[in-house]
Amino acid sequence: MTTFLILLLSLSTLVLAIALALRWSYRPPENHLAVIYRWDRFYGFLNPDRWTVLIPHIFSIQQEINLGKRTALLTLKDVYTKDRIPVIST
């Protein structure tokens, strides 16, 4: 009977540990970098390559940084070279 109780207790502890790990685990989205703070002080960065366990009230994520390319469409009007030759944009 005691063996059964020990087995049941260890199994319930394992299930609780897995549930907490799944609840507290974090991975930033693709092309993002997470800024991690420990007790409201900078602790480090977290890449999207690995998972980590963040314990609430100790670790927090204040910001996620997007690492995607930033592009802008520029139109060239009346652009000349140094020799006063007009630049033709396509």
C-alpha positions, 0 to 999 in steps of 0.5 A, a space after each residue: 500500500 505504501 509503495 502505491 502511495 509513493 508511486 501516486 505521489 511521484 506521478 502527481 508531482 511529475 504531472 505538476 512539474 510538466 504543467 508548470 514548465 508548459 505554462 511558464 515556457 516561452 519562445 519569441 516568434 520568428 524574426 523576433 528577439 525578446 528582451 528579458 528582465 530579472 527583477 526589473 533589471 536587464 538580464 539578456 536577450 532570447 533568440 527564437 532558436 530556443 525555449 526558456 522557462 520564465 518564472 513569474 515575478 522574477 523574470 519578465 519580458 518588457 519588449 520584443 524586437 522585430 528583426 525583419 527587414 525594413 524597406 521603403 519605396 523611394 521615387 526619384 524625381 529630377 535627380 541629376 549627376 554631378 555632370 548635370 546628366 539626368 538619372 532615369 529611374 525605372 
